Amino acid sequence: MNFKKRLSYYFFGLLIGGLIVFFITSQKNTKFNYFPSERVLGDINKKEWFFDKSFNDINMNDLIKNININFSKSEIGIDTCNSYYLENKNFHFIAKNCTKKVYFLNFTSSK
């Protein structure tokens, strides 16, 4: 078998394999969270949410989309629940991420 024929088989197999991977990942709604903040936010979105009284009439889905995690102010690995300090330019609060639940505490507006 000459080189051109082997190369054409290789590219044909690569194309078929790429299509299979594309269709499998698109049907499963797969997200590739490579950065630590994306992993934490992905984990928070999967769990049940509970709020304290400081979160009055606030749409949390909009808050979580545009949020940054400050890992230097967060407490990780101290207790069974990790406490993450979530902040934006207008507000900040704490998310206590437990095994099956997330508790949102101490919402403070910066305005």
HUHU-V192128 format. One record per run of one state. SS is the DSSP state (H for helix, E for strand, C for the rest). FROM is the first residue (numbers start at 1). TO is the last residue. Records with the same first field share a line. If there is no record, write none. Layout:
SS: FROM-TO + FROM-TO
This chain:
C: 1-2 + 28-35 + 47-47 + 52-59 + 66-67 + 76-81 + 88-90 + 98-100 + 110-111
H: 3-27 + 36-46 + 60-65
E: 48-51 + 68-75 + 82-87 + 91-97 + 101-109
